[in-house]
């Protein structure tokens, strides 16, 4: 029997790679994005249906979920839409704070609520959410982004308990660096002159070619998404990518305080 996955944020990057991978494996794919016209030839991929969806708009969520469920059961919901907000927290405007939380956190919660009744009544399903290594460790000048990703990790871990009796599995995929246009397309920067010097150091460290060389391709992370979607254990978090695995392992090994000392030295020089 053909299985179905519903993906948010599927126009580019990890969402697009995941849509293609699942379609190649014979799944029916609902690939959603704010502007389907930006999806290129994704809509011509056999098994892929494009839907318009802005996760900050409840009416669009309801309509997209209704359309997908009308075609049959949705086996996997993959919450992937999101973007980064970086820079000095003091310089963040209220609109920037609201938009980041609305998209990265509330959007996931809204989408999940739209699909939960059907999954619960059916007695099976899986809810996957893209978090980040930034949902398990922290780096300087990413505080609001971390707030959303740590929230998603905690939400998922808690939700797994309450949905397990209904046969619904909850998973997070926490990637490290991905070789996409995330930095140019999905990153918003805050500004404050008082933090210019340390922000410059952090930006230089993040964009260091040597550091970026350890990242993964979107296709490699999509394989982890498939692993998480088909895994039947009670595992919740799937750390994805060699860089993310190494970073998280180090934090667990040396402890929070020593890890923070290392991060401070790496990004701020002391």
C-alpha positions as MATLAB code, in Angstrom:
seq = 'XXXXXXXXXXXXXXXXXXXXXXXXXXXXXXXXXXXXXXXXXXXXXXXXXXXXXXXXXXXXXXXXXXXXXXXXXXXXXXXXXXXXXXXXXXXXXXXXXXXXXXXXXXXXXXXXXXXXXXXXXXXXXXXXXXXXXXXXXXXXXXXXXXXXXXXXXXXXXXXXXXXXXXXXXXXXXXXXXXXXXXXXXXXXXXXXXXXXXXXXXXXXXXXXXXXXXXXXXXXXXXXXXXXXXXXXXXXXXXXXXXXXXXXXXXXXXXXXXXXXXXXXXXXXXX';
ca = [
       0.000    0.000    0.000;
       1.362    3.418   -0.988;
       2.281    5.621    1.966;
       1.877    9.386    2.083;
       4.041   12.169    3.516;
       3.071   15.835    3.938;
       6.066   18.201    3.917;
       6.236   21.902    4.818;
       8.981   24.171    3.474;
       9.556   21.973    0.425;
      10.519   24.496   -2.247;
      14.295   24.218   -1.724;
      16.968   22.640    0.437;
      16.117   19.788    2.798;
      12.374   19.928    2.138;
      12.842   19.577   -1.598;
      15.444   16.809   -1.239;
      13.116   14.931    1.107;
      10.183   15.260   -1.292;
      12.267   13.829   -4.140;
      13.686   10.983   -2.036;
      10.305    9.823   -0.740;
       8.786   10.051   -4.221;
      11.631    7.928   -5.577;
      10.848    5.351   -2.904;
       7.260    5.148   -4.097;
       5.569    7.420   -1.572;
       2.808    9.868   -2.379;
       4.204   13.313   -1.482;
       2.392   16.550   -0.670;
       5.115   19.186   -0.981;
       3.978   22.515    0.456;
       5.476   25.986    0.286;
       4.422   29.622    0.395;
       4.834   30.028   -3.354;
       4.471   26.848   -5.459;
       5.686   28.806   -8.498;
       9.153   28.819   -6.898;
       9.387   25.012   -6.875;
      10.835   24.705  -10.379;
      10.332   21.224  -11.790;
       9.477   19.620   -8.434;
       5.821   19.536   -9.427;
       6.686   17.368  -12.438;
       8.244   14.695  -10.220;
       6.042   11.566  -10.302;
       4.145   11.182   -7.036;
       4.609   14.804   -5.914;
       1.677   17.195   -5.478;
       2.393   20.857   -4.757;
       0.239   22.810   -2.318;
       0.378   26.450   -1.251;
       0.976   26.813    2.476;
       2.209   29.542    4.779;
       2.481   27.967    8.236;
       1.705   31.309    9.896;
      -1.776   31.385    8.304;
      -4.319   29.100   10.044;
      -6.756   29.258    7.120;
      -4.118   27.950    4.710;
      -3.174   25.213    7.171;
      -6.766   24.043    7.416;
      -7.205   24.065    3.647;
      -3.945   22.219    2.909;
      -4.636   19.566    5.545;
      -8.176   19.087    4.243;
      -6.899   18.657    0.681;
      -4.245   16.122    1.669;
      -6.525   14.083    3.925;
      -9.265   14.019    1.289;
      -6.858   12.015   -0.891;
      -6.356    9.372    1.810;
      -4.487    8.826    5.091;
      -1.330   10.832    5.740;
       1.233    8.492    7.255;
       3.979   11.027    7.979;
       3.866   14.745    8.692;
       7.244   16.405    8.197;
       7.414   19.867    9.769;
      10.342   21.415    7.933;
       9.443   25.069    7.285;
      11.583   27.525    9.201;
      14.340   30.115    9.017;
      17.173   31.536   11.079;
      17.282   34.770   13.062;
      20.821   35.711   14.071;
      22.586   38.681   15.554;
      22.446   40.663   18.801;
      19.301   39.901   20.799;
      19.175   43.526   21.971;
      18.823   44.613   18.356;
      15.919   42.332   17.515;
      12.687   44.155   16.723;
       9.374   42.929   18.062;
       8.353   42.026   14.513;
      11.498   39.901   14.092;
      10.857   38.099   17.383;
       7.214   37.483   16.538;
       7.898   36.280   12.994;
      10.602   33.846   14.098;
       8.472   32.263   16.820;
       5.363   32.272   14.625;
       7.105   30.392   11.816;
       9.562   28.107   13.595;
       7.471   27.145   16.621;
       3.798   28.052   16.365;
       3.661   26.981   12.722;
       4.782   23.482   13.706;
       2.241   23.289   16.510;
      -0.591   24.463   14.254;
       0.213   22.014   11.459;
       0.509   19.119   13.883;
      -2.864   19.865   15.450;
      -4.416   19.844   11.975;
      -3.284   16.260   11.317;
      -3.503   14.744   14.808;
      -7.235   13.853   14.840;
      -6.964   11.746   11.671;
      -3.792   10.002   12.877;
      -5.282    9.323   16.318;
      -8.518    7.915   14.908;
      -6.559    5.719   12.521;
      -4.242    4.553   15.299;
      -0.998    5.188   13.465;
       1.228    7.889   12.023;
       4.490    9.741   12.505;
       5.222   13.392   13.199;
       8.706   14.531   12.179;
      10.113   17.984   12.834;
      13.332   19.546   11.609;
      15.044   21.073   14.618;
      18.801   21.615   14.437;
      21.990   20.848   16.281;
      21.025   24.322   17.511;
      18.187   22.636   19.398;
      20.696   20.631   21.447;
      23.662   23.013   21.832;
      24.066   26.786   21.549;
      26.283   29.242   19.710;
      26.713   33.001   20.231;
      24.291   35.447   18.596;
      21.612   32.878   17.801;
      19.519   33.154   20.955;
      16.052   33.518   19.408;
      16.674   30.784   16.845;
      17.865   28.531   19.675;
      14.750   29.416   21.666;
      12.547   28.014   18.895;
      14.630   24.914   18.214;
      15.113   23.965   21.866;
      11.370   24.464   22.307;
      10.668   22.043   19.455;
      12.951   19.411   20.960;
      11.199   19.689   24.326;
       7.745   19.757   22.751;
       8.499   16.670   20.675;
       9.931   14.709   23.585;
       6.898   15.454   25.728;
       4.408   14.883   22.909;
       5.902   11.446   22.257;
       4.649   10.245   25.640;
       1.047   11.254   25.084;
       0.763   10.075   21.481;
       2.452    6.698   21.915;
      -0.757    4.997   23.171;
      -2.446    6.042   19.917;
       0.246    4.505   17.717;
       1.694    7.878   16.697;
       5.482    8.204   16.651;
       7.159   11.579   17.255;
      10.607   12.294   15.829;
      12.990   15.216   15.445;
      15.773   15.488   12.889;
      18.594   17.711   14.148;
      21.014   18.544   11.314;
      24.288   20.392   11.488;
      25.462   22.450    8.533;
      23.707   21.761    5.232;
      25.126   22.859    1.889;
      22.112   24.922    0.799;
      21.361   28.608    0.309;
      19.979   28.815    3.872;
      22.324   31.670    4.809;
      21.186   33.862    1.927;
      17.575   32.748    1.607;
      16.527   31.765    5.132;
      18.565   33.957    7.460;
      17.524   37.293    8.959;
      20.102   39.386   10.818;
      19.488   41.749   13.705;
      21.696   44.815   14.138;
      23.125   46.720   17.108;
      26.330   48.792   17.012;
      27.401   47.848   20.542;
      27.920   44.245   19.450;
      29.678   44.857   16.140;
      33.105   43.522   17.154;
      32.060   40.171   18.719;
      29.425   39.702   16.025;
      32.154   40.088   13.402;
      34.206   37.351   15.079;
      31.229   34.997   15.217;
      30.294   35.649   11.595;
      33.881   34.970   10.500;
      33.912   31.686   12.419;
      30.568   30.566   10.987;
      31.603   31.339    7.409;
      35.071   29.795    7.690;
      35.397   27.468    4.658;
      37.157   24.839    6.771;
      34.225   24.681    9.173;
      31.650   24.623    6.388;
      33.491   21.749    4.690;
      32.280   19.413    7.434;
      28.601   19.998    6.581;
      26.248   17.619    4.801;
      24.289   17.810    1.581;
      20.520   18.175    1.709;
      20.280   14.714    0.154;
      22.314   13.180    2.985;
      20.057   14.713    5.619;
      16.983   13.595    3.652;
      18.191   10.020    4.114;
      18.079   10.586    7.889;
      14.538   11.944    7.533;
      13.590    8.693    5.790;
      15.270    6.707    8.578;
      13.318    8.650   11.202;
      10.046    8.254    9.298;
      10.369    4.489    9.041;
      11.973    3.781   12.435;
       9.686    1.852   14.797;
      11.663    2.243   18.038;
      10.870    4.772   20.754;
      13.803    6.995   19.734;
      12.835   10.660   19.412;
      15.894   12.662   18.292;
      17.914   11.795   15.186;
      21.100   13.878   15.102;
      21.960   14.237   11.407;
      25.337   14.864    9.801;
      28.881   14.096   10.904;
      29.454   17.624   12.210;
      26.271   17.599   14.300;
      27.036   14.168   15.732;
      30.569   15.213   16.695;
      29.392   18.466   18.284;
      26.649   16.816   20.321;
      28.894   13.952   21.391;
      31.440   16.456   22.649;
      28.842   18.315   24.690;
      27.674   15.076   26.296;
      31.240   13.933   26.952;
      32.751   17.056   28.500;
      29.640   18.562   30.095;
      27.855   21.859   29.567;
      30.367   24.194   31.219;
      33.453   22.817   29.481;
      31.593   22.747   26.175;
      30.658   26.416   26.558;
      34.292   27.267   27.270;
      35.257   25.629   24.002;
      32.535   27.407   22.048;
      33.573   30.759   23.533;
      37.175   30.178   22.467;
      36.168   29.019   18.981;
      33.790   31.861   18.180;
      34.851   34.742   20.389;
      38.548   34.051   20.901;
      38.506   33.552   24.645;
];
